[in-house]
Amino acid sequence: MLVLGYALAGLIGLSLGLMGGGGSILTVPIFVYVLSFDPKLAIAMSLPVVGMTSLVGAVGHWRAGNVELKAAAMFGVVAMVAAYIGARLAVFLTGAVQLSLLAIIMLAAAISMFMNARRSPSVVSATDRPASFKLLLPVALGVGLVTGVVGVGGGFLIVPALVLLGRISMKQAVGTSLLVIAMNCASGFIGYAGRVDIPWRFVLGFTAVAVVGILVGAQLVRYVSQRALKQAFSVFLIVMGTVILVQNRKAFVNPTQARAR
């Protein structure tokens, strides 16, 4: 089973390298449904995996000049505060509720990814209008809370927000998003510190395989149709999100039974 887990870690990294995001949303489901970790532990474990993998990707983009440090600092600091708060608030939620929220976010990400894949590149692009940093702040707060509560990076929200509200190019938005995700995950993990016992040997091995995957994906991206890839991945997310939501449907209907889980 561990071999399968490591193979899926490579798939997570590969998807991050090919699409600039999305793959990290599968980390928690893999930990819970493939490797049988407790949901709360899985969420805490996902933060260093997603954070370190995103940081490696961000470094590559920074070397290519595709990271807007000013936007990352502004967006990232606000999101980091929210991620820490989200991690602390997560103690009041059951694992089933957290998985249900994750499933809803997966469905939202799938719809966003599918719609984005159908648009032409010119539809989602930076304009000459000034950046709207006031509108970016609530997005940063929302992304941070999502990271802290369910352990996902939120790249599917960060990238369009940076393009449409921050007025930066798509390439810079992807690179900047990876840096913001790394910042969020670090802050969120601090929020979980002392509340879970992390199996660091496994987490570091899983992360190393994911890092290899993101490096390979970054090299293969020029040979793969982004539109077809995103549409196929969005359909997969819809299936996964629906299955997780159905399995945890009692989290909201019967809180007493959910707590028993």
Buried (B, 14 or more C-beta within 10 A) or exposed (E): EEEEBBEBBBBBBBBBBBBBBBBBBBBBBBBBBBBEBEBBBBBBBBBBBBBBBBBBBBBBBBEEEBBBEEBBBBBBBBBBBBBBBBBBEBEEBBBBBBBBBBBBBBBBBBBBBBBBBEEEEEEBBBEEEEBEBEEBBEBBBBBBBBBBBBBBBBBBBBBBBBBBBBBBBBBBBBBBBBBBBBBBBBBBBBBBEEEBEBEEEBBEBBBBBBBBBBBBBBEEBEEEEBEEBBBEBBEBBBEBBBBBBEBBBBBEEEEEEBEEE
